[in-house]
Amino acid sequence: MTQHARHRARGRLGAALGQWRQPPEFRLPPPQLDPAQTAWVAEVLAEVEAAEALAAAAAASPADAGTDTAVTAGSTAPDGAGTGALVGAATGIWRALRKLDQDAGKLSAADLRQVRLQVRASRQALADDGLEIQEHDGEPFDTGLSLEALVFQENPELTREVVLETVRPSVYFRGRRIQMGQVIVGRPPQDPGDETTKETPE
């Protein structure tokens, strides 16, 4: 069990003991989740635990993690167990948080807050070790950015190119990029006349 997992377990135990210190009429019962909710929470936390395991593997390979170079578009992380584990850990935590944000209606506000705090604590533990996870939703897009645009979607409400969705986050380890982000980009509709003019030689 990692140090963070032990800390989390102590936190759950402390919360349970705290309830028993209260008079029976003031004790809060544990949240009652239906089977679908339980399975969903278990899936989210399984992603977090897998990410923590990858981070622990990366910590065991510091030489690999510290000598990586930036990744180019369409490529994977450079060879090295440390870098691959860091990328996997960061992406796993990011996906767990996205799942919490996108499927928030599956839990009550109180239950969702507890799970989100647990996932964010794991993300902060990675950040404390120098692992930065950066998503790009809503950011202006330019071809000069270090991002891989997977799809361009026209949107009449836009006046410039904007990132609509982060498909894969950018990941940095101690200031060095180890994974390039992948995004879906929205842009204003193209004028067919302009395209014809560009394609027709004078």
N, C-alpha and C positions, 0 to 999 in steps of 0.2 A: 504494500500500500504506500502510495506517495505521501509526502509530507502534507500536501494540500488535501488529499483524500482523508488523511487522519484528522486534519483540522476540521474538515466538513463533518466528519462523523462525530467529533467532539461537540460541534455546534448543534447537531441534531439531538445528541444525548442531553446537552445542557438545556435545550428548549423543552425536552420532555420532562426533565427533572424540575424545571422552573414551573411547569404546570402543576406538578404534584405538591409543590410548596404552597399552592393556593388552596383556600377552602373549596370543598367539592362543588359548591354552587357557582364558583367563579372560574372553574377550570374550563379551558377551551378544548372541545373534542378535536381529534385529528381530522383533517379534511377527508371527506368520504368521496372517492372518485368511482365512477362507473368503470366497467372493464375497458371501454374504448378510451376513456381518459387516462386510465392507468397505463395502457399500452402506449399511448402517445407520449406520456411523460417518460416512460421507460426508454422509448426510442431516443428521445432528446438526450437524456442523461447517459445513454450508452454511447452516443456520439461524443459527449464531453469526456467520458472515461477513456474512450479510445484516443482522443486527442491528448489527454494527460499522459497516457502510456507512450505515445509517440514523442511527446516533449521529454519524457524521462529517458527515452532511447537517444534522443538528440543530446541530452546532457551527458550521456555516457560516451559520446563521440565528439568532444569539443574541437578536436583538430579539424574534423571535416566541416563542422558548422562555421568555423571562423575563416575559412579560406575560399568561400564561394564567390563566384562572379555573377553579375546580373544576368537574367534570363532574357532571351530574345523572344519575339512574338512567335507563338506556335510551338515553342520548345518546352521541355520539361526542366525541372531543376537540375543543376549540375550533379555529376556523380558524387556520391558520398552519403552514408547512412544518416549523418547528422542533418544535412540540409533537407533530405527527403522527409525525415521525421518532423522537422520544424514546419515545413510547408504543410504536411498532413495535419499536424496539430492545429495550426492557425486556421486552415480551411475548415476543419471539423468544428472548431468553436464558432466560427463565423456562420456556418450552416445551421448550427443549433440555435443561435440567436435569431437568424432569419426565420427559422421555423416558428419560433416563439412569437415573432412579430406578425407573421402572415396568418397564423392559425390561432390567434389570441382568443377567439371566441370559444375554443374547446374547453377552457377552464374558467373558473370564477376568477375575479380580479385578485383575490387574496392568494389563491393557489398559484396563479400565473406569476405573481410577484415573487413568491418563494422560489419557484423554479428559475425565473430570470435572474434573481440575485445569485443563485448557485452557479449558473453558467457564466455570468459576468465576473464572478470571483475567479473562475478558472481563466478567463481571458486576461484579467488583471495580473494573475500570477505569471502568465506568459509575457505580458508587457513588462513586468518587473525584471524579466531576464533578457529584455531587449528585443522581443518579438512584436512587431507592429503589424496590425491588420487594418488595411485601408480599403473601404468600399467607395464607390464613386457615383452613387445615385444622385441625380440632379446637378451634377457638375457640368460646366461648359466643356464641350469636346472640341479638340483640334487635332489635326493629323500629326502634329509635332509631339503630341503627348506619348508617354511610354505606356500606351494601352493598346490592347488588341480589340478592334471593333469587329464583332462577329456578324452583326446584322445592322443595317440602316433602315429605319422605318420613317416614312413621311407622316408629318403631323401638321395640319394647317394652323394649329394654334401656336406653333413655334416660330420664332424669328431667327434662330440660329441653332446650330447643332448642340444637343444636350444629351448626356447619358441618361437613358430611361431606366436601365436596370443593370446592376452588377451581377454577372454570371459567375465570375470567379474573382476574389479580391486580390489586390496587390499585397504582397507580403514582404516586409523588410526585417532583416535581422541585424541589429546594432548599426543601423544606417545604410546597410547594403541590401539592394533588392534581390530577393531569392525567388520571387514568383511575379510574373507580369499579370496584371489584371485583364480580365476579359469582360466586355461590356456590350450592351445593346444600345444603339445610338438613335435618337430621334432627330429629324431635320425638317426644315420647311419644304413644302412640295417644290419639285423642280419644274421650271418653266419649259415646256416642250419646245417652244420657239428658240430658247437659248441653247438647248441641246442640239437642235438641228443646225443652228448657226455654227456651233463649235465643230460639228462633224462634217459640214459641207465646205470644201475649200473654195476660196474666192477666185 
